Amino acid sequence: MIDGLAWLILAFPLMALGVQIVFGKQLPRQGDFVSTGAMGMSLLCGLMLFFVVVVWQHDPGFIYPPQPSALSWFSGGNLQFSFGFHIDALTAVMVLVVGVVSFLVHVYSMGYMQGEAFYDRYFAYLSLFSFSMLLLVLCDNLLVLYISWELVGVSSYLLIGFYFWRPAAADACKKAFITTRVGDVFMLIGLLLVVLHTGKFNYREVFDAVAQGQFSGTVLTVAAICLFGGAVGKSAQFPLHVWLPDAMEGPTPVSALIHAATMVAAGVYMVGRLFPIFSASPEAMLVIAYIGLITAFFAATIAITQTDIKRVLAYSTVSQLGYMMTALGVGAYTAGLYHLMTHAFFKALLFLCSGCVIHAVHTNEITQMGGLYRKMPVTALTMLIGTLAIAGVPFFSGFGSKDAILAGALDFGLQHPQHLLIFLGLLAGAGITAFYMFRLIFLTFFGEPRDPERYEHAHEAPDVMTLPLVALAVLSILGGFGLYGTLWFNHLVVPPVTGGAAHAAEGHHGSALAHYGAMVLSILAAFSGIVLAYCVYYTKSIPADALAAKYPWLYDWSHAKYRVDEFYERTVIAFVMKLRLWLKWFDDNVVDGAVNATAPALRGTSYFSGAFDKYVVDGLVNLLAIVVQAAGAVTTLFQSGVIQNYLLKMGLAVGVILLIHNVIARVIG
């Protein structure tokens, strides 16, 4: 039954992708109901899987199948490639989170994207994105993990650049693709090191090899850090965070999907899934913790001064991902993954609410908004709920998960006083988060309208857009399973302990002192941030302009995002551009020049005459180029650009292969 549900969870979005590609334009409403319905069916199967694994099994250590599976794929040398599922409580929770957020984004998109060009293509891309992330969550081995990892990257490229005719969107999708490729190169190196030293791809077999000491020491540390490099790219950790804010050029529902349940969640999930590898190396764990800390604090201070509503939320995502990584780095395994779940609900809510606001006032600038709660009460209330959750206010989902992270960091700091800075940095980040999120609320929904014309035309979004907001608002309150959510999640998603990861057995839930101390301090930090935002942006008893004028260098650095993009522009990009010019010079003057220098001597021979003499004078490299171009011209005859023709040719090819196979089998038989 579990196996069947897993196949169905993957099959529905994949079938929707095929239908949209082939028939999307011809279907009513360009097939949006196909992708949405398929995602709804996948969500239903995910709910059933969650019930079977979490409720019916009622075993925190349950893993399906009992032994490493599975479907034999192919073999090469001593390596066996197979495909199967690794289903435990973490898998069930993540499938449910991805399913819920993706389904609600599909529904919301039916209203938000209506009338857009390439509407059918948009839903095809959503189906591909959902399938890729679900495959990443369900798979049981490193090879399929990497395949799905790259599929997630391709999907984000397509959706970030959906408005490809806009230069900013085209640049943003290229920036996202190239930046994350840097991390993916490190991840590939890490995967190859793991496979080279264990000879296995299956998760449990790799974990057993780590537990038995077959893979340890410096090599394991290097492999773990390289694997984390992939997460640095996908989950936008410093210094590869620069792509995520620019990804806001894509449609707003895409931003919700990327920031809540797919692209950026993939990196955190990967670190959690491969936790036995990371936790076997204390050095790698410290790298994860400090990179997460830098990211959390760094991005939070940037969000304070941003005026684009989506960019505020984008830097908020970067900061919250830093929290999750730090939690995993200090060994607070369940806390980091618990925050991944709660963050998915309230961050999807915040982005979809921002979409409603942009849809109503046709601007992203919060400085041109104000007083919108009178025109958009549902959007205002639901966005306030999401803000209370991310700020860590008690009785909202983010409170329990953020408190658990702070408790884990404080417990780690008490055990290792030299690393107490981790807790202090996260605590400061919590206060800053509450400040900039309520800054966004006050500037957007309260006070007097700063652009009367935009305010006059503002209106509440249609039901197809507001109903997902209400659903996510409920999940932002109850999605953390209430006041006892932390205890419940700790019991449900137990750390995968094997050998070298034995120090994580207790999950670092934290001592009572750490737990209650962190809870009190986190509440104080949250309310301090809210009160400060209230004084600066609501009552204006502390003028924001006066603060900026008092600390101009702080404001300028924050508003300029610490000029990280400019640094890359002047170093990495400048180097690549100069290298390009040098290679062109080398090609023109050395490669072609050397051949041209020999041409006079060769021209006198009878062999080098006529047309071939022309190619020698122009350079043998050009001859190679002509051959390649000619081959390309021939192959283009088979490339019609019509998907139906490709499918027909594939079908004919499969038929011919089967016919040849049967003939050979009969002859041999």
C-alpha positions as CSV (number, residue, x, y, z in Angstrom):
1,M,0.0,0.0,0.0
2,I,2.8,2.4,0.9
3,D,4.6,1.7,-2.3
4,G,1.5,2.2,-4.3
5,L,0.8,5.6,-2.7
6,A,4.3,6.7,-3.4
7,W,4.0,5.9,-7.0
8,L,0.7,7.7,-7.3
9,I,2.1,10.8,-5.5
10,L,4.6,11.0,-8.3
11,A,2.4,9.9,-11.2
12,F,-0.3,12.5,-10.9
13,P,1.9,15.7,-11.5
14,L,4.0,13.8,-14.1
15,M,0.9,12.9,-16.1
16,A,-0.4,16.5,-15.7
17,L,2.9,17.7,-17.2
18,G,2.5,15.4,-20.2
19,V,-1.1,16.4,-20.8
20,Q,-0.3,20.1,-20.5
21,I,2.7,19.9,-23.0
22,V,0.7,18.0,-25.6
23,F,-2.9,19.2,-25.2
24,G,-2.7,22.3,-23.0
25,K,-3.6,24.9,-25.6
26,Q,-6.6,22.9,-26.9
27,L,-8.2,22.3,-23.5
28,P,-10.8,24.5,-21.8
29,R,-9.0,27.2,-19.7
30,Q,-5.8,25.9,-21.3
31,G,-5.8,22.9,-18.9
32,D,-5.3,24.7,-15.6
33,F,-7.8,22.3,-14.0
34,V,-5.7,19.4,-15.2
35,S,-2.6,20.4,-13.2
36,T,-4.6,21.6,-10.2
37,G,-6.7,18.5,-10.1
38,A,-3.6,16.3,-10.4
39,M,-1.9,18.1,-7.6
40,G,-5.1,17.7,-5.5
41,M,-5.0,13.9,-6.1
42,S,-1.3,13.8,-5.2
43,L,-2.1,15.7,-2.0
44,L,-4.9,13.2,-1.2
45,C,-2.4,10.4,-1.6
46,G,0.1,12.3,0.5
47,L,-2.6,12.6,3.3
48,M,-3.2,8.9,3.1
49,L,0.6,8.2,3.3
50,F,0.9,10.5,6.3
51,F,-2.0,8.7,8.0
52,V,-0.5,5.3,7.3
53,V,3.1,6.2,8.4
54,V,2.4,8.5,11.4
55,V,-1.0,7.4,12.8
56,W,-1.4,3.8,11.7
57,Q,2.2,2.6,12.3
58,H,2.5,4.7,15.4
59,D,6.3,4.0,15.5
60,P,8.8,6.9,15.5
61,G,11.5,4.6,14.0
62,F,9.3,3.2,11.2
63,I,11.1,3.1,7.8
64,Y,9.6,1.6,4.6
65,P,10.7,-0.7,3.1
66,P,12.2,-2.7,6.0
67,Q,15.2,-3.5,3.9
68,P,16.9,-1.4,1.2
69,S,14.8,-1.8,-1.9
70,A,14.3,-2.0,-4.8
71,L,13.7,-1.7,-8.5
72,S,16.9,-2.7,-10.2
73,W,17.9,0.0,-12.7
74,F,21.3,-0.8,-14.2
75,S,24.7,-1.8,-13.0
76,G,28.2,-0.7,-13.8
77,G,31.3,-2.6,-12.5
78,N,30.8,-3.2,-8.8
79,L,28.1,-0.5,-8.5
80,Q,24.4,-1.4,-8.5
81,F,22.0,1.4,-9.5
82,S,18.4,0.9,-8.2
83,F,15.4,3.0,-7.7
84,G,13.1,2.8,-4.6
85,F,11.5,4.8,-1.9
86,H,12.7,5.7,1.6
87,I,9.6,6.5,3.6
88,D,9.7,7.5,7.2
89,A,8.0,10.1,9.3
90,L,10.2,12.9,7.8
91,T,9.2,11.8,4.3
92,A,5.5,11.7,5.2
93,V,5.7,15.2,6.7
94,M,7.6,16.7,3.8
95,V,5.3,15.1,1.2
96,L,2.3,16.6,3.0
97,V,3.9,20.0,3.2
98,V,4.9,20.0,-0.5
99,G,1.5,18.7,-1.5
100,V,-0.5,21.3,0.6
101,V,1.5,24.3,-0.5
102,S,1.8,23.3,-4.1
103,F,-2.0,22.6,-4.4
104,L,-2.9,25.9,-2.8
105,V,-0.4,27.7,-5.2
106,H,-2.1,26.0,-8.1
107,V,-5.5,27.1,-7.0
108,Y,-4.3,30.7,-6.3
109,S,-2.6,30.8,-9.8
110,M,-6.0,30.1,-11.5
111,G,-7.0,33.6,-10.4
112,Y,-3.6,35.4,-10.3
113,M,-2.3,34.2,-13.7
114,Q,-5.7,34.3,-15.6
115,G,-5.2,36.0,-19.0
116,E,-1.4,35.8,-19.0
117,A,0.4,34.7,-22.1
118,F,1.7,31.1,-22.1
119,Y,-0.9,30.2,-19.4
120,D,-0.8,26.5,-20.3
121,R,2.9,26.5,-20.2
122,Y,2.9,28.0,-16.7
123,F,0.8,25.1,-15.3
124,A,3.0,22.6,-17.1
125,Y,6.0,24.1,-15.3
126,L,4.2,24.0,-11.9
127,S,3.5,20.3,-12.4
128,L,7.2,19.7,-13.3
129,F,8.3,21.6,-10.2
130,S,6.0,19.7,-7.9
131,F,7.0,16.4,-9.4
132,S,10.7,17.2,-9.0
133,M,10.4,18.1,-5.4
134,L,8.3,15.1,-4.5
135,L,10.8,12.8,-6.2
136,L,13.6,14.4,-4.2
137,V,11.6,13.8,-1.0
138,L,10.6,10.2,-1.8
139,C,13.8,8.7,-3.3
140,D,16.0,6.4,-1.4
141,N,19.5,6.9,-3.0
142,L,22.0,9.5,-3.9
143,L,21.8,9.1,-7.7
144,V,18.1,9.8,-7.9
145,L,18.6,12.6,-5.2
146,Y,21.0,14.3,-7.6
147,I,18.7,13.8,-10.6
148,S,15.7,15.3,-8.8
149,W,18.0,18.0,-7.3
150,E,18.8,19.2,-10.9
151,L,15.2,18.9,-12.0
152,V,14.3,21.3,-9.2
153,G,16.9,23.7,-10.5
154,V,15.7,23.4,-14.1
155,S,12.1,24.0,-12.9
156,S,13.0,27.1,-11.0
157,Y,14.9,28.4,-14.0
158,L,11.8,28.0,-16.2
159,L,9.5,29.7,-13.7
160,I,11.7,32.5,-12.6
161,G,12.2,33.4,-16.2
162,F,8.6,32.9,-17.1
163,Y,8.3,36.5,-18.3
164,F,11.3,35.9,-20.5
165,W,10.6,38.9,-22.7
166,R,11.4,41.1,-19.7
167,P,15.2,41.7,-19.5
168,A,15.1,41.6,-15.6
169,A,13.4,38.2,-15.6
170,A,15.7,36.8,-18.2
171,D,18.7,38.0,-16.2
172,A,17.2,36.7,-12.9
173,C,16.7,33.1,-14.1
174,K,20.2,33.0,-15.6
175,K,21.6,34.3,-12.3
176,A,19.7,31.7,-10.3
177,F,20.8,28.9,-12.6
178,I,24.5,29.8,-12.7
179,T,24.7,30.6,-9.0
180,T,23.1,27.4,-7.9
181,R,25.4,25.5,-10.3
182,V,28.4,26.6,-8.3
183,G,26.9,24.8,-5.2
184,D,25.9,21.8,-7.4
185,V,29.5,21.3,-8.5
186,F,30.5,20.9,-4.8
187,M,27.5,18.6,-4.2
188,L,28.5,16.4,-7.1
189,I,32.0,16.1,-5.7
190,G,30.6,15.2,-2.3
191,L,28.4,12.5,-3.8
192,L,31.3,11.1,-5.7
193,L,33.4,10.9,-2.6
194,V,30.7,9.2,-0.7
195,V,30.1,6.6,-3.5
196,L,33.8,6.1,-4.0
197,H,34.5,5.3,-0.4
198,T,31.3,3.3,0.4
199,G,30.5,1.7,-2.9
200,K,26.8,2.4,-2.2
201,F,24.1,4.7,-3.4
202,N,21.3,3.7,-1.1
203,Y,20.8,5.9,2.0
204,R,20.7,3.2,4.6
205,E,23.7,1.3,3.1
206,V,25.7,4.6,3.1
207,F,24.6,5.4,6.7
208,D,25.6,1.8,7.8
209,A,29.0,2.3,6.2
210,V,29.5,5.5,8.1
211,A,28.4,3.8,11.3
212,Q,30.8,1.0,10.8
213,G,33.7,3.4,10.2
214,Q,34.2,2.5,6.5
215,F,33.9,6.2,5.7
216,S,35.4,8.5,8.2
217,G,38.1,11.0,9.0
218,T,39.2,13.9,6.8
219,V,37.6,12.4,3.6
220,L,34.2,12.3,5.3
221,T,34.6,15.9,6.5
222,V,35.5,17.1,3.0
223,A,32.6,15.1,1.5
224,A,30.1,16.5,4.0
225,I,31.3,20.1,3.4
226,C,31.0,19.6,-0.3
227,L,27.5,18.2,0.1
228,F,26.6,21.2,2.2
229,G,27.9,23.3,-0.7
230,G,24.9,22.1,-2.7
231,A,22.6,23.2,0.0
232,V,24.4,26.6,0.2
233,G,23.4,27.1,-3.4
234,K,19.9,25.7,-3.4
235,S,18.9,27.1,0.0
236,A,20.5,30.5,-0.7
237,Q,23.1,30.5,2.1
238,F,25.8,33.1,2.3
239,P,27.7,33.7,0.0
240,L,25.5,32.1,-2.7
241,H,22.3,33.9,-1.5
242,V,22.4,36.5,-4.2
243,W,20.1,34.7,-6.6
244,L,17.0,34.4,-4.4
245,P,16.0,38.1,-4.1
246,D,16.3,38.5,-7.9
247,A,14.1,35.5,-8.3
248,M,11.2,37.8,-7.4
249,E,11.0,38.6,-11.1
250,G,9.0,35.5,-11.6
251,P,5.2,35.4,-11.0
252,T,4.3,35.8,-7.3
253,P,2.7,32.3,-6.9
254,V,6.1,30.9,-8.1
255,S,7.8,32.9,-5.4
256,A,5.5,31.3,-2.8
257,L,6.3,27.8,-4.2
258,I,10.1,28.4,-4.3
259,H,10.3,30.0,-0.9
260,A,8.0,27.7,0.9
261,A,8.1,24.1,-0.3
262,T,10.4,23.4,-3.2
263,M,13.7,25.0,-4.3
264,V,15.0,26.5,-1.1
265,A,13.5,23.7,1.0
266,A,15.5,21.1,-0.9
267,G,18.8,22.1,0.6
268,V,17.5,22.0,4.2
269,Y,15.8,18.7,3.5
270,M,18.9,17.2,2.0
271,V,21.0,18.1,5.1
272,G,18.3,16.6,7.3
273,R,18.0,13.4,5.2
274,L,21.8,12.9,5.1
275,F,22.2,13.9,8.7
276,P,24.2,10.8,9.7
277,I,26.9,11.8,7.3
278,F,27.1,15.4,8.5
279,S,26.8,14.5,12.2
280,A,29.7,12.1,11.9
281,S,32.0,15.1,11.3
282,P,32.0,17.8,14.1
283,E,34.0,20.1,11.8
284,A,31.3,19.9,9.1
285,M,28.6,20.6,11.6
286,L,30.3,23.7,12.8
287,V,30.7,24.9,9.2
288,I,26.9,24.4,8.8
289,A,26.1,26.2,12.0
290,Y,28.2,29.3,11.4
291,I,27.2,29.6,7.7
292,G,23.6,29.4,8.9
293,L,24.2,32.0,11.6
294,I,25.9,34.5,9.2
295,T,23.1,34.0,6.7
296,A,20.3,34.5,9.3
297,F,21.7,37.7,10.7
298,F,23.1,39.1,7.5
299,A,19.8,38.7,5.5
300,A,17.7,40.0,8.4
301,T,19.6,43.3,8.6
302,I,19.2,43.8,4.8
303,A,15.4,43.3,5.0
304,I,15.1,46.2,7.4
305,T,15.6,48.8,4.6
306,Q,14.1,47.1,1.5
307,T,11.0,48.8,0.0
308,D,9.9,46.2,-2.5
309,I,7.3,44.0,-0.7
310,K,8.6,40.8,-2.3
311,R,12.2,41.5,-1.6
312,V,11.5,42.1,2.0
313,L,9.9,38.6,2.1
314,A,12.8,37.2,0.0
315,Y,15.5,38.3,2.5
316,S,13.2,37.0,5.2
317,T,13.3,33.6,3.6
318,V,17.1,33.7,3.4
319,S,17.2,34.6,7.1
320,Q,14.8,31.8,8.1
321,L,16.8,29.3,6.1
322,G,19.8,30.4,8.0
323,Y,17.9,29.5,11.2
324,M,17.2,26.0,9.9
325,M,20.8,25.4,8.9
326,T,22.1,26.6,12.2
327,A,19.7,24.3,14.0
328,L,21.0,21.3,12.0
329,G,24.6,22.4,12.6
330,V,24.3,22.5,16.4
331,G,22.6,19.1,16.3
332,A,19.0,20.4,16.9
333,Y,17.8,18.1,14.1
334,T,14.1,18.1,14.9
335,A,14.0,21.8,15.6
336,G,15.5,22.7,12.2
337,L,13.1,20.4,10.3
338,Y,10.1,21.5,12.4
339,H,10.8,25.1,11.4
340,L,11.1,24.0,7.8
341,M,7.5,22.7,8.1
342,T,6.0,25.7,9.9
343,H,7.9,28.2,7.7
344,A,6.4,26.6,4.6
345,F,2.9,27.5,5.7
346,F,3.4,31.1,6.9
347,K,5.9,32.0,4.1
348,A,3.6,30.7,1.4
349,L,0.8,32.8,3.1
350,L,2.9,35.9,3.2
351,F,3.9,35.7,-0.5
352,L,0.4,35.0,-1.7
353,C,-0.8,37.9,0.4
354,S,1.8,40.1,-1.2
355,G,0.5,38.9,-4.6
356,C,-3.0,40.1,-3.7
357,V,-1.6,43.5,-2.7
358,I,0.4,43.8,-5.9
359,H,-2.6,42.6,-7.9
360,A,-4.7,45.4,-6.3
361,V,-2.3,48.4,-6.4
362,H,0.0,47.4,-9.3
363,T,3.2,48.3,-7.5
364,N,5.7,46.4,-5.3
365,E,6.8,49.5,-3.4
366,I,5.4,49.6,0.2
367,T,6.3,53.3,0.3
368,Q,3.4,53.8,-2.2
369,M,0.9,51.9,-0.2
370,G,-0.8,52.5,3.2
371,G,-4.3,52.1,4.7
372,L,-5.1,49.0,2.6
373,Y,-6.7,47.1,5.4
374,R,-9.9,49.2,4.7
375,K,-10.0,48.0,1.1
376,M,-8.5,44.5,1.6
377,P,-9.6,43.2,5.1
378,V,-9.1,39.4,4.3
379,T,-5.7,40.0,2.9
380,A,-4.7,42.3,5.8
381,L,-5.9,39.8,8.5
382,T,-4.3,36.8,6.9
383,M,-1.0,38.6,6.3
384,L,-1.0,39.8,9.9
385,I,-1.4,36.1,11.0
386,G,1.5,35.1,8.8
387,T,3.6,38.0,10.3
388,L,2.7,37.0,13.9
389,A,3.9,33.4,13.0
390,I,7.2,34.4,11.5
391,A,7.8,36.9,14.4
392,G,7.6,34.0,16.8
393,V,4.6,35.3,18.8
394,P,3.1,32.7,21.2
395,F,0.1,30.6,20.0
396,F,1.3,30.8,16.3
397,S,3.2,28.1,14.6
398,G,6.5,29.9,14.2
399,F,6.8,30.4,18.0
400,G,7.2,26.7,18.7
401,S,9.7,26.0,15.9
402,K,11.8,29.1,16.4
403,D,11.8,28.6,20.2
404,A,13.1,25.0,19.6
405,I,15.9,26.3,17.4
406,L,16.9,28.9,20.0
407,A,16.8,26.3,22.8
408,G,19.0,24.0,20.8
409,A,21.5,26.8,20.1
410,L,21.5,27.9,23.8
411,D,22.0,24.3,24.9
412,F,24.9,24.0,22.5
413,G,26.3,27.2,23.7
414,L,26.1,26.2,27.3
415,Q,27.9,22.9,26.5
416,H,30.5,24.8,24.4
417,P,30.8,28.4,25.7
418,Q,33.1,29.4,22.9
419,H,30.1,29.0,20.6
420,L,27.6,31.0,22.6
421,L,27.7,33.6,19.9
422,I,25.5,31.3,17.8
423,F,22.6,31.7,20.2
424,L,23.2,35.4,20.7
425,G,23.2,36.0,16.9
426,L,20.0,34.0,16.4
427,L,18.3,35.9,19.3
428,A,19.2,39.2,17.8
429,G,18.0,38.0,14.4
430,A,14.6,37.1,16.0
431,G,14.1,40.7,17.2
432,I,15.1,42.1,13.8
433,T,12.7,39.7,12.1
434,A,9.8,41.0,14.2
435,F,10.8,44.6,13.5
436,Y,11.0,44.4,9.7
437,M,7.9,42.3,9.3
438,F,5.8,44.7,11.3
439,R,7.4,47.5,9.4
440,L,6.0,45.9,6.3
441,I,2.5,45.5,7.9
442,F,2.3,49.1,9.1
443,L,3.5,50.6,5.9
444,T,1.2,48.5,3.7
445,F,-2.0,48.3,5.6
446,F,-2.1,51.1,8.2
447,G,-1.8,54.8,8.2
448,E,-3.0,57.1,5.4
449,P,-2.7,56.1,1.8
450,R,0.5,57.5,0.3
451,D,-0.7,57.2,-3.2
452,P,-4.5,58.1,-3.3
453,E,-4.9,57.0,-6.9
454,R,-3.6,53.5,-6.3
455,Y,-5.6,53.3,-3.0
456,E,-8.8,54.3,-4.8
457,H,-8.5,51.4,-7.3
458,A,-7.5,48.8,-4.7
459,H,-9.9,46.0,-4.1
460,E,-10.0,42.6,-2.4
461,A,-8.9,39.6,-4.5
462,P,-11.4,37.1,-5.9
463,D,-12.4,34.0,-3.9
464,V,-10.1,31.8,-5.9
465,M,-7.2,33.8,-4.5
466,T,-8.5,34.5,-0.9
467,L,-9.5,31.0,-0.1
468,P,-5.9,29.7,-0.2
469,L,-5.0,32.6,2.1
470,V,-7.6,31.5,4.6
471,A,-6.4,27.9,4.5
472,L,-2.7,28.9,5.0
473,A,-3.7,31.3,7.8
474,V,-5.3,28.4,9.6
475,L,-2.2,26.3,9.1
476,S,0.0,29.2,10.3
477,I,-1.8,29.0,13.6
478,L,-2.4,25.2,13.8
479,G,0.3,24.0,11.5
480,G,2.7,23.7,14.4
481,F,0.2,21.3,16.1
482,G,-0.6,23.7,18.8
483,L,1.3,24.4,22.0
484,Y,2.6,20.8,22.2
485,G,3.8,20.8,18.6
486,T,7.5,20.8,19.5
487,L,7.1,17.7,21.7
488,W,5.0,16.0,19.2
489,F,7.4,16.7,16.3
490,N,10.4,15.6,18.4
491,H,8.7,12.3,19.1
492,L,7.6,11.9,15.5
493,V,10.8,12.8,13.5
494,V,13.5,11.1,15.4
495,P,17.2,11.8,14.4
496,P,18.5,9.0,12.1
497,V,21.2,7.7,14.5
498,T,23.9,5.3,13.2
499,G,27.3,4.9,14.6
500,G,29.2,8.1,14.0
501,A,26.0,10.1,14.5
502,A,25.5,8.7,18.0
503,H,26.0,12.1,19.6
504,A,22.7,13.2,18.0
505,A,20.7,10.5,19.7
506,E,19.1,12.8,22.1
507,G,18.3,15.2,19.3
508,H,19.6,18.1,21.3
509,H,16.2,19.0,22.5
510,G,17.9,21.1,25.1
511,S,18.0,21.1,28.8
512,A,15.2,22.6,30.8
513,L,17.3,25.7,31.5
514,A,18.0,26.2,27.8
515,H,14.4,25.6,26.8
516,Y,12.7,28.0,29.3
517,G,15.6,30.5,29.0
518,A,15.3,30.6,25.2
519,M,11.6,30.8,25.3
520,V,11.5,33.8,27.6
521,L,14.3,35.6,25.7
522,S,12.7,34.8,22.3
523,I,9.3,36.3,23.4
524,L,11.1,39.4,24.7
525,A,13.0,39.7,21.4
526,A,9.8,39.3,19.4
527,F,7.8,41.9,21.4
528,S,10.8,44.3,21.4
529,G,10.9,44.2,17.6
530,I,7.1,44.7,17.3
531,V,7.1,47.7,19.8
532,L,10.0,49.3,18.0
533,A,8.3,49.0,14.6
534,Y,5.1,50.4,16.1
535,C,6.9,53.4,17.4
536,V,8.8,54.0,14.2
537,Y,6.2,53.3,11.5
538,Y,2.8,53.6,13.2
539,T,2.9,56.3,15.9
540,K,6.1,57.7,14.3
541,S,7.3,58.8,17.7
542,I,10.7,57.7,16.6
543,P,11.0,59.1,13.0
544,A,12.5,56.6,10.5
545,D,14.2,59.3,8.6
546,A,15.9,60.6,11.7
547,L,17.2,57.1,12.4
548,A,18.6,56.7,8.9
549,A,20.2,60.2,9.1
550,K,21.8,59.3,12.5
551,Y,23.4,56.1,11.2
552,P,23.8,56.8,7.5
553,W,26.6,54.3,6.9
554,L,24.5,51.5,8.5
555,Y,21.4,52.4,6.4
556,D,23.5,52.7,3.2
557,W,25.2,49.3,3.6
558,S,21.9,47.6,4.5
559,H,20.0,49.2,1.6
560,A,22.8,48.3,-0.8
561,K,22.7,44.7,0.4
562,Y,26.3,45.1,1.7
563,R,27.3,45.4,-2.0
564,V,27.8,41.7,-2.4
565,D,26.5,41.8,-6.0
566,E,28.9,44.6,-6.8
567,F,31.8,42.6,-5.3
568,Y,30.9,39.7,-7.6
569,E,30.6,42.1,-10.5
570,R,34.1,43.5,-10.0
571,T,35.8,40.2,-9.2
572,V,34.3,37.0,-10.5
573,I,32.3,38.4,-13.4
574,A,35.1,40.8,-14.4
575,F,37.6,37.9,-14.4
576,V,35.3,35.8,-16.6
577,M,34.8,38.7,-19.1
578,K,38.6,39.3,-19.3
579,L,39.2,35.6,-19.7
580,R,36.7,35.6,-22.6
581,L,38.6,38.4,-24.3
582,W,42.0,36.6,-23.8
583,L,40.7,33.4,-25.2
584,K,39.4,35.3,-28.3
585,W,42.8,36.8,-28.7
586,F,44.4,33.4,-28.4
587,D,42.1,31.9,-31.0
588,D,42.6,34.8,-33.5
589,N,46.3,35.2,-33.1
590,V,47.7,31.8,-32.0
591,V,45.4,29.1,-33.3
592,D,44.4,30.7,-36.6
593,G,47.7,32.6,-36.8
594,A,49.8,29.5,-36.6
595,V,47.9,27.8,-39.4
596,N,47.9,30.9,-41.6
597,A,51.7,31.1,-41.1
598,T,52.2,27.6,-42.7
599,A,49.8,28.3,-45.5
600,P,52.3,29.9,-48.0
601,A,54.6,26.9,-47.8
602,L,51.7,24.5,-48.3
603,R,50.1,26.5,-51.1
604,G,52.9,25.7,-53.5
605,T,52.2,22.0,-53.4
606,S,49.8,20.4,-55.8
607,Y,47.9,18.7,-52.9
608,F,46.9,22.0,-51.2
609,S,45.0,23.7,-54.0
610,G,41.6,24.8,-54.9
611,A,38.8,24.8,-52.3
612,F,41.0,22.9,-49.7
613,D,43.6,25.6,-50.0
614,K,41.0,28.2,-48.9
615,Y,40.3,26.2,-45.7
616,V,44.1,26.0,-44.9
617,V,44.5,29.7,-45.3
618,D,41.4,30.4,-43.2
619,G,42.6,28.0,-40.6
620,L,41.9,24.3,-39.9
621,V,39.8,25.3,-37.0
622,N,37.3,26.9,-39.4
623,L,37.2,23.6,-41.3
624,L,36.2,21.9,-38.1
625,A,33.5,24.5,-37.6
626,I,32.1,24.0,-41.1
627,V,31.9,20.2,-40.5
628,V,30.0,20.8,-37.3
629,Q,27.7,23.2,-38.9
630,A,27.0,20.8,-41.7
631,A,26.3,18.0,-39.3
632,G,24.0,20.4,-37.4
633,A,22.1,21.3,-40.6
634,V,21.5,17.6,-41.3
635,T,20.2,16.9,-37.8
636,T,17.9,19.9,-37.8
637,L,15.9,18.1,-40.6
638,F,14.6,15.8,-37.8
639,Q,13.8,18.7,-35.4
640,S,10.4,20.0,-36.4
641,G,9.6,21.6,-33.0
642,V,6.3,19.8,-32.9
643,I,6.0,17.7,-29.7
644,Q,3.5,15.3,-31.4
645,N,6.1,14.4,-34.1
646,Y,8.7,13.7,-31.5
647,L,6.3,11.4,-29.6
648,L,5.4,9.6,-32.9
649,K,9.1,9.0,-33.7
650,M,9.8,7.8,-30.2
651,G,6.9,5.4,-30.5
652,L,8.2,4.1,-33.9
653,A,11.7,3.7,-32.5
654,V,10.5,1.7,-29.5
655,G,8.4,-0.5,-31.9
656,V,11.5,-1.1,-34.1
657,I,13.6,-2.0,-31.1
658,L,11.0,-4.4,-29.8
659,L,10.7,-6.0,-33.2
660,I,14.5,-6.5,-33.5
661,H,14.6,-7.8,-29.9
662,N,11.9,-10.4,-30.7
663,V,13.6,-11.5,-33.9
664,I,17.0,-11.9,-32.2
665,A,15.3,-13.8,-29.3
666,R,13.6,-16.2,-31.8
667,V,16.9,-16.8,-33.7
668,I,18.8,-17.5,-30.5
669,G,16.0,-19.6,-29.1
